[in-house]
Amino acid sequence: MSTPTSLPSDAGGPAASAPALTPAPLTTPGAPAAAPRRGNMLASSFSSALEALWANRLRSLLTTLGVIVGVAAVITVVTLTQGAAALITSGLGGLGTTTLLISPGTASLGGVRQSVGTEQSLTQADADALTTVSHVAAVSPVVGVTAQLVFGNQNWNTRVQGVYANFQTIGNWQLSEGAWFSDQDERGALPVAVLGPTVAQNLFAATSTAPVGQTVLIRGQAFQVVGVLQSKGASGLFNQDDVVFVPFNTAVARLDNSSFVSQIEAQADDASTVNVAVQAVTTTLEQRHHIAAGAQDDFQVRSSAQLVATAQQVTQTLTFLLAGIAAISLVVGGIGIMNIMLVSVTERTREIGIRMAVGARRRDVRNQFLIEALTLSVAGGLIGILLGLTAGLGLTLAFSLPFTISPVALLLAFGVSGAIGVGFGFYPAVRASQLDPIVALRTE
């Protein structure tokens, strides 16, 4: 029996031991290769999408202009209308929750009905009759004129209202200096006046003169200033501080000798009885004006709460209308995104074929183009939000409106811009994913 001999090494040294063999992993014949992780493919699609957009950055920027303009317009419109709504609400809220406003009805001119307050139908006697109505605590007629006030070499054009002494309580007016005129001043038709802070500022600030005790001319008539009001909020066209109050009989005798009044303001005895007071006032005035049941009233009775609700409804309707018009730009922007994505698919047909040839699945190609469309629209939405807020801030400052930001509007604008990217980018993405790899590789 022969014994095994050792193989000599290359150097003629001692025998070399045989290398250890690592067993190969067991695989099932015909089994598919392990698929790449889903997260890695999404990251790769996102990276490829960004590279494609950056390679055509000027075209990408121009594509997003429609979305930018649309979102900016929506945010600007919402900011303006909400600022106007906040201003109107705060102004009407200053009247108090129990205030009732009785205005003349609508006049008819040539068969065309005019706005509320154009008909002359309310009198001082109507106001005095309402003092006995249940749940009405105070009533004052209001006669209003526009007049120029003069003090020294300063002048100011404003509205002058003749009211009863209890109008201070009805309108919730507070004084910063001086006092309100009394019932005796009103009955005696004394020439005294209470100035709003805007009027006092424009007449007396230049000379640093204290307004109380000074004499001002109203339509050439001398009036003594007895008080200055606290500010209720001077904002744009709705400046509650730009007003002068004088006794009602004084206004009728010296400024506007008319048998009709501009309006009547009343105050309910409690917030819970406002609706009851409105009905009682309506019934009393219908009886005084001999208005039959079911006929059109020649006056209108509204509470301050109703005015606030109406103002909010009007501004909300205006917001929806203007936002709908501005949203057309978003649709146009979405069409632009779809158009440029279709062009991109055509330009990159060979690239799509190569990706599919090296293992990319159809959904990976679809996701890449969807991510490109979504990135364009979301970027346009973010830029549009910033531009819209900037434009809204500038316009609210220009019109002296409060600047209010609606988180709901911002989220909605951002969400809509993203939805537009997905919606208008879906067809080009699906079209790209359905390309035949062989045909795509042959495309030049």
C-alpha positions in Angstrom: 0.0 0.0 0.0 1.4 3.3 -1.1 1.5 6.4 1.1 0.5 9.8 -0.1 3.2 12.2 -0.8 3.2 16.0 -0.2 3.2 18.4 -3.2 6.3 20.6 -3.1 5.8 24.3 -2.8 6.8 26.8 -5.5 9.8 27.8 -3.4 10.8 24.3 -2.7 9.9 24.7 1.0 7.8 22.7 3.2 4.5 21.4 1.9 1.7 24.0 1.6 -1.7 23.2 3.1 -4.7 23.1 0.8 -6.9 26.3 0.9 -10.2 26.2 2.8 -13.3 26.4 0.5 -16.2 28.6 1.5 -19.5 27.0 0.7 -21.6 29.0 -1.8 -25.0 30.2 -0.6 -27.8 27.9 -1.5 -30.2 29.3 -4.1 -33.3 27.8 -5.6 -32.9 27.3 -9.4 -35.1 29.8 -11.3 -35.8 32.0 -8.3 -35.9 35.8 -9.1 -33.2 38.1 -7.8 -33.9 40.0 -4.6 -35.7 43.2 -5.4 -34.2 46.5 -4.3 -35.7 48.1 -1.3 -38.7 50.4 -2.0 -37.3 53.3 0.0 -34.1 53.3 -2.1 -36.0 53.4 -5.3 -38.1 56.4 -4.1 -35.0 58.2 -3.1 -33.4 57.5 -6.4 -36.5 58.7 -8.3 -36.6 61.8 -6.2 -32.9 62.5 -6.9 -33.3 61.9 -10.6 -36.4 64.2 -10.7 -34.4 67.0 -9.0 -31.5 66.6 -11.4 -33.8 66.7 -14.4 -35.5 69.9 -13.1 -32.2 71.6 -12.3 -30.8 70.8 -15.8 -33.7 72.8 -17.2 -34.1 75.3 -14.4 -35.2 78.2 -16.6 -37.9 76.1 -18.2 -39.0 74.8 -14.8 -39.3 78.4 -13.4 -41.4 79.5 -16.3 -43.6 76.4 -15.9 -44.3 77.3 -12.3 -45.3 80.9 -13.1 -49.0 79.9 -13.5 -49.1 78.3 -10.1 -47.2 81.1 -8.5 -49.5 83.8 -9.9 -52.6 81.8 -9.0 -51.6 81.1 -5.4 -50.4 84.6 -4.9 -53.6 86.0 -6.2 -55.7 83.8 -3.9 -53.7 84.7 -0.8 -53.8 88.4 -1.6 -57.6 88.4 -2.1 -58.2 86.4 1.1 -56.0 88.7 3.1 -57.7 91.8 1.8 -61.3 90.6 2.3 -60.5 89.2 5.7 -58.9 92.6 6.7 -62.0 94.4 5.5 -64.3 91.9 7.3 -62.3 92.4 10.6 -62.5 96.2 10.2 -66.3 96.1 9.6 -66.9 93.7 12.4 -64.9 95.7 14.9 -66.6 98.9 13.7 -70.1 97.5 14.1 -69.2 95.7 17.3 -68.5 99.2 18.8 -72.2 99.9 18.6 -72.9 97.5 21.3 -74.8 94.2 21.2 -78.1 95.8 22.1 -78.2 98.6 19.5 -81.0 98.9 17.0 -80.6 100.9 13.8 -83.8 102.2 12.1 -83.1 103.5 8.6 -85.5 105.0 6.0 -86.6 102.7 3.2 -85.6 102.7 -0.4 -86.9 105.4 -2.7 -87.9 104.8 -6.3 -86.6 107.0 -9.1 -88.0 106.5 -12.5 -89.2 103.0 -11.6 -85.7 102.0 -10.3 -85.4 101.3 -6.6 -82.5 103.1 -4.9 -80.4 102.0 -1.9 -81.6 101.7 1.7 -81.9 105.2 3.4 -82.8 107.1 0.2 -86.4 107.5 1.1 -87.5 110.3 3.6 -89.9 108.5 5.9 -88.6 108.8 9.5 -89.3 111.8 11.8 -88.4 113.0 15.3 -92.0 112.1 16.3 -91.3 108.5 15.3 -88.3 108.4 17.5 -90.2 109.9 20.4 -93.0 107.4 20.0 -90.5 104.5 20.3 -89.6 105.5 23.9 -92.8 103.8 25.1 -92.2 100.5 23.2 -91.5 97.5 25.4 -87.9 96.4 25.8 -86.6 99.7 24.4 -84.4 101.4 26.9 -83.3 104.5 25.0 -84.0 106.2 21.6 -82.4 109.0 19.7 -83.1 110.5 16.2 -80.1 111.3 14.1 -79.8 114.1 11.6 -76.6 114.2 9.7 -74.9 116.7 7.5 -71.4 117.1 5.9 -69.8 120.4 7.0 -66.5 122.2 7.2 -65.2 123.0 10.7 -62.8 126.0 11.1 -60.5 126.9 14.0 -58.1 129.7 13.4 -56.4 129.0 10.1 -57.1 125.3 10.3 -60.1 123.6 8.7 -61.5 120.1 8.4 -64.4 118.6 6.4 -66.3 116.0 8.3 -69.8 114.6 9.2 -71.8 116.4 11.8 -74.6 114.5 13.6 -77.4 116.0 15.7 -78.5 113.6 18.4 -80.2 113.4 21.8 -78.1 113.5 25.0 -78.7 109.7 25.5 -76.9 108.9 22.3 -73.7 108.6 24.2 -75.1 105.5 26.0 -76.7 104.1 22.9 -73.5 104.3 20.8 -71.2 103.3 23.6 -69.1 106.5 23.2 -66.5 107.3 25.8 -64.8 110.7 26.4 -61.1 111.3 26.6 -61.6 114.8 27.9 -64.4 117.2 28.7 -68.0 116.0 28.9 -71.0 115.1 26.7 -73.7 117.7 26.3 -76.8 117.5 28.6 -80.5 117.2 28.1 -80.8 120.9 28.9 -78.3 121.7 26.1 -80.4 119.7 23.7 -83.7 121.2 24.7 -82.3 124.7 24.6 -80.6 124.1 21.3 -77.3 125.4 22.6 -74.4 125.6 20.2 -72.1 123.0 21.8 -70.2 120.2 20.1 -68.3 117.0 21.0 -65.5 116.2 18.6 -64.2 112.9 17.4 -60.4 112.4 18.0 -59.6 112.7 14.2 -61.4 116.1 14.0 -59.7 117.3 17.2 -56.3 116.2 15.9 -56.6 118.0 12.6 -58.0 121.2 14.0 -55.9 121.7 17.2 -52.7 119.6 16.9 -50.9 122.1 14.8 -51.2 124.8 17.5 -51.0 122.5 20.5 -54.3 124.0 21.8 -56.5 122.1 24.2 -59.8 121.6 22.3 -62.2 121.8 25.2 -63.5 125.3 25.7 -62.5 126.5 22.2 -64.9 127.9 19.7 -65.1 126.3 16.2 -67.2 127.4 13.2 -69.5 124.8 11.6 -71.0 126.2 8.4 -70.2 129.7 9.7 -72.1 129.0 13.0 -70.0 129.3 16.2 -70.0 126.2 18.4 -68.2 125.7 21.7 -66.3 122.4 22.1 -67.3 120.7 25.4 -65.7 117.3 24.9 -63.4 115.0 22.9 -64.2 111.3 22.3 -62.0 108.4 22.8 -60.9 106.6 19.7 -63.1 103.7 18.4 -60.7 102.9 15.6 -59.8 105.0 12.6 -59.2 102.7 9.6 -59.5 103.7 6.0 -62.9 104.6 4.7 -64.6 103.4 7.9 -63.3 106.1 10.3 -65.6 106.2 13.3 -63.4 108.9 14.9 -64.0 111.4 12.1 -67.3 112.8 13.5 -68.8 115.7 15.4 -71.9 115.4 17.7 -74.2 118.3 18.5 -77.6 118.5 20.2 -80.4 117.4 17.9 -82.4 120.7 18.2 -79.3 122.7 17.5 -78.6 120.8 14.3 -82.2 121.2 13.1 -82.2 125.0 13.9 -78.7 125.8 12.6 -77.5 123.2 10.2 -80.3 121.2 8.6 -83.9 122.5 9.0 -85.7 119.4 7.8 -88.7 117.6 9.0 -87.1 114.2 8.4 -84.2 112.5 10.2 -81.4 110.5 8.7 -82.0 107.5 11.0 -83.1 106.5 14.5 -80.9 104.6 16.9 -82.4 102.7 19.8 -81.1 100.4 22.6 -82.8 97.2 23.8 -82.9 96.7 27.6 -81.0 93.4 27.4 -79.2 91.4 24.8 -81.7 88.6 25.2 -84.6 90.9 24.2 -83.1 92.4 21.0 -85.2 90.3 18.7 -88.4 91.1 20.7 -87.5 94.8 20.6 -86.9 94.7 16.8 -90.4 93.2 16.3 -92.0 95.7 18.7 -90.3 98.7 17.0 -91.4 97.4 13.5 -95.0 97.0 14.6 -95.1 100.5 16.1 -93.7 102.2 13.0 -96.0 100.2 10.7 -99.0 101.5 12.7 -97.7 105.1 12.7 -97.0 105.0 8.9 -100.3 103.2 8.2 -98.7 100.3 6.5 -101.0 97.4 5.8 -100.0 93.9 6.7 -97.9 92.3 3.9 -97.1 95.7 2.3 -93.6 96.9 1.8 -92.3 98.9 4.8 -90.8 102.4 4.2 -88.2 101.7 6.9 -85.8 99.0 8.0 -85.0 97.9 11.5 -81.8 95.9 12.1 -79.7 95.1 15.2 -76.0 95.5 15.3 -75.6 91.7 15.5 -77.6 91.4 12.3 -75.4 94.0 10.6 -72.2 92.1 11.7 -73.6 88.8 10.3 -74.6 90.5 7.1 -71.2 92.1 6.7 -69.5 88.8 7.3 -71.7 87.0 4.8 -71.0 89.7 2.1 -67.2 89.5 2.7 -67.3 85.7 2.6 -69.2 85.7 -0.7 -66.8 88.3 -2.1 -63.9 86.1 -0.9 -65.2 83.0 -2.7 -65.9 85.0 -5.8 -62.5 86.6 -6.1 -60.7 83.4 -5.0 -62.6 81.5 -7.7 -61.5 83.9 -10.3 -57.9 83.7 -9.0 -58.1 79.9 -9.0 -58.4 80.0 -12.8 -54.7 80.9 -12.8 -54.0 77.7 -10.9 -55.8 75.6 -13.6 -53.8 77.4 -16.3 -50.6 76.7 -14.3 -51.6 73.0 -14.1 -52.1 72.9 -17.8 -48.6 74.4 -18.3 -47.2 71.7 -16.0 -48.9 68.9 -18.0 -47.7 70.4 -21.3 -44.0 70.7 -20.2 -44.1 67.2 -18.7 -45.3 65.8 -22.0 -42.5 67.6 -23.8 -40.1 66.2 -21.2 -41.3 62.6 -21.8 -40.7 63.0 -25.5 -37.3 64.5 -25.0 -36.2 61.8 -22.6 -37.6 58.7 -24.4 -34.2 57.1 -24.8 -33.3 57.8 -21.2 -36.5 56.1 -20.1 -35.6 53.1 -22.3 -32.1 52.8 -20.7 -33.5 53.0 -17.2 -36.0 50.2 -18.0 -33.2 48.2 -19.7 -31.1 48.2 -16.5 -33.9 47.2 -14.2 -36.2 50.1 -13.5 -39.8 49.1 -13.3 -42.7 51.0 -14.9 -43.9 52.4 -11.5 -40.4 53.7 -10.9 -40.5 55.7 -14.1 -44.0 56.9 -13.3 -43.0 58.0 -9.8 -40.0 60.0 -11.2 -42.2 62.0 -13.5 -44.9 62.4 -10.8 -42.2 63.7 -8.4 -41.1 66.2 -11.0 -44.6 67.6 -11.5 -45.3 67.6 -7.8 -42.0 69.5 -7.1 -42.8 72.1 -9.7 -46.3 72.7 -8.3 -45.3 72.7 -4.6 -42.4 75.1 -5.3 -44.7 77.4 -7.2 -47.2 77.2 -4.3 -44.6 78.1 -1.7 -43.3 81.0 -3.8 -46.9 82.1 -4.4 -47.8 82.1 -0.7 -44.8 84.3 0.1 -45.6 86.7 -2.7 -49.3 86.7 -1.7 -48.6 87.5 1.9 -46.2 90.3 0.8 -48.7 91.8 -1.6 -51.5 91.4 1.0 -49.4 93.2 3.7 -48.6 96.1 1.3 -52.3 96.5 0.2 -53.7 96.3 3.8 -51.2 99.0 4.9 -52.1 101.1 1.8 -55.8 100.9 2.6 -55.3 101.1 6.4 -56.9 97.6 7.0 -55.9 95.1 9.7 -53.5 92.5 8.4 -54.9 89.1 9.2 -53.4 85.7 8.2 -55.7 82.7 7.7 -53.9 79.4 8.4 -56.8 77.6 6.6 -56.3 79.7 3.4 -52.5 79.0 3.5 -52.9 75.3 4.0 -55.7 75.2 1.3 -53.5 77.1 -1.2 -50.6 74.8 -0.5 -52.7 71.6 -0.7 -54.4 72.8 -4.0 -51.0 73.5 -5.6 -49.8 70.0 -4.7 -53.0 68.4 -6.0 -52.7 70.3 -9.2 -49.1 68.9 -9.6 -50.3 65.3 -9.1 -53.5 65.7 -11.1 -52.0 67.4 -14.2 -48.7 65.4 -13.9 -50.4 62.0 -13.7 -51.1 61.5 -17.4 -47.5 62.4 -18.6 -46.1 60.1 -15.9 -48.3 57.2 -16.9 -47.5 57.8 -20.5 -43.8 57.7 -19.7 -44.1 54.4 -17.8 -46.0 52.7 -20.6 -43.2 53.2 -23.2 -41.8 50.0 -24.8 -38.1 49.8 -23.7 -37.0 48.4 -27.0 -38.8 51.1 -29.0 -37.5 53.7 -26.5 -33.8 52.5 -27.0 -34.1 52.9 -30.7 -35.4 56.5 -30.4 -32.8 59.2 -31.3 
